[in-house]
Structures are given as C-alpha cells and as structure tokens.
Amino acid sequence: MIPLSVLDLSVVTTETRPAAALRNSIDLARHVDGLGYVRYWLAEHHNLASVASPAPDVMIGQIAAATRHLRVGSGGVMLPNHAPLVVAERFKMLEALFPGRIDLGLGRAPGTDGATAYALRSRLDRREGDDFLERLHELILWETRDFPPGHPYNNVVAMPDDTPLPPIWLLGSSDYSSELAAQVGMGFAFAHHFASHDAVAALTTYRAHFKPSGWRATPHAILAVAVVAAETDAEAERLASSMDLNRLLRDRGKYSPLPSPEEALAYPYTEADRASIARNRSRLFVGSPATVMQKLQPLITACQADELMVITAVYDHEARKKSYNLLAETFGLTKRNAAWTK
C-alpha cells in the first residue's frame, strides 16, 4: 500500500508545555521509526501558542540522531524568513551528518502573523511583495554555482562544500505551488489539512506538468492529511474535539494551547460554531481504522498520491502514538528494529 510519513507540529497543550512538547516529538519519531514510517517532517511556526518548534533544522538534527531509518526533514522551512545561504549551509551540514536521510521542504508563507514576520526579517534586506521565487533561485545557485560572471557570490562557498543539498520539496496549498513544483522539477507536498484549494486538482496539475530536472527525474506527490484514529469512532471523535475547538478559536483570532477533550466537550457551542466545525471537518479524517480508511482511500486514489503524510495533533501524547500505530497496521507497514537505546 501507499507509504506513510509524519508531519509534526510539536503540539503544546494546556498541560504539555513547549519544552515537553519538543521531547514528545523525539519520542514520537522513535516510535514511528519502529512502525515503518518513511519520513518525519517538522513544521516552522512562530508566535503560535499551540506549536513549540520555530526552528525545524534544530529538531531535524535531534530526531535524525535519535532514529535509524526515517528520512527527517522540514515541513517546511519558511523561506521568506531566512537568507538562502543560511538555509544552504544548515541543510548541507545536516546532510553531511546524516547522509541520505535529510529532506529540505520549503514553504512560501512566513508561518506567522504580520508583526512576527516583520520581526523575523527586520534586520534583513527587506523587499516588498512575494520574493519566494528570487530566494528559491538563489538557494539553487548556492548548489549549482551558476552565478553570472563577476557576481560577488562567486567568491562565497556554502560549507560544507563536499556535501550536496538534500532533496528539495516545495510545499503548498494552491495551484500556484503545484505548478511551480512541476516547472522546477521538484517533489511536491500538498497541505490538505488546511488548504481551501482542491487537492485532486493540485496533484493532477503537478503530475501533468512535471518537467524532469537535476532534482528529480519523475514526479513525487505527497498528500498531507490530518487524521485522528482510535479503537472506536466514539473515542476518535472525543480526541478530535480538542482540534475542533482549537481551530474554532483560531478562526476568531484566539491563539492558545490545545485544549483537553473535556474542555472542548464542555464548551458552550452556538449553532454557528457547530456549523463552522462541520465545515472544518472536511479537512480532518476521524474514526476507527476502518472508518478512516473508508474516508481516506477515495481521496488517495483520486489524487494518485505517492505518499501519505499524516498529522495527528491530539491532546494526549499516548493517544497520538496509538493513532499512528493503528494507521501503520491498517496500511500494512512493516515493523523494524529502529530505536536507539535511550
């Protein structure tokens, strides 16, 4: 069946503080490495109370060192926040330390609010508008060394210079991102878990327009989805209630740690609230393994996804691990002896 991977936000809850959330990420990575998952990607978010990791490159090194088989990468580095040379240097270092196990996923958005985005770039050379393409081009040039003759960067080398950049993936939630990934011949990961754009259209466009490149000879499409699996539909619904309330509050501009299911179930929802939650549920797959598979398989088939990347952002860490267990069994992953001695 389709390979499975993990997208992790290092979830902060009302009882799990940020430092503990980071340690939970390392524990979860060890866990899914043994279950047979393919990749483990870390997101970059800033000034978001429910997400502990603003620096995926730091977490990538920690998780790669704690696991054996997983490819570990960024889902993603938000390129507007970083000088391309810095990204090249850090990911070349990671590739040198963990050869063949690192992925560089790149996003166009800053991953935060306007004030924080300004703070991230306030001491950098700011340009108006979307300069993602310019930054991506420069990042590629640090690898290819194809700067024009006389360009000052010809005298600058991204170290370690004996190590290539890891595979680059473009992340997106729109038709623009899928078309760009196809045009430059890179892997593409579609964020179904928050996208308003149709996943089938995005991945179909990507495959139809893919141009082989020095990065990839063939297209590879990752479908990123939010899943909550439990032994029963009722238990999965209980776990998912935390995500429902957290999303509802975020849509109102209230950013807070993930609430417990007890808090979520006791919340005084209005009819409008319940309607909003119902709309958001189109991006969330909840239920027993059989129920989740029944909901997911038509989307996987329609998208012709090469890989499914799962985000499970529930309140209880052990319930999160159990959800990934159930999915591994349902999708027929092969267990492996992966975890290092703690």
BELSUL-V159699 format. One line per field, one symbol per residue. burial: I if it has 9 or more other C-alpha atoms within 8 Angstrom, else O. A space follows every 50 residues. Layout:
burial->???
This chain:
burial->OOIIIIIIIIIIIIOOIIOOIIOIIIOIIIIIIIIIIIIIIIIIIIOIII IIIIOIIOIIIIIIOIIIOIIIIIIIIIIIIIIIIOIIIIIIIIIIOIOO IIIIIIIIOIIIOOOIIOOOIOOOOOOOOOIIOOIIOIIOIIIOOOOOOO OOOIOOOIIIOOIOIIOIIIIIIIIOIIIOIIIIIIIIIIIIIOIOIOII IIIIIIIOIIIIIOIIIOIIIIIIIIIIIIIOIOIIIIIIIIIIIIIIII OOOOIIIIIIIOIIOOOOOOOOIIOIIOOIIOIIIIIIIOIIIOIIOOII OOIOIIIIIIIIIIIOOOIIIIIIIIIIOIOOIOOOOIIOOO
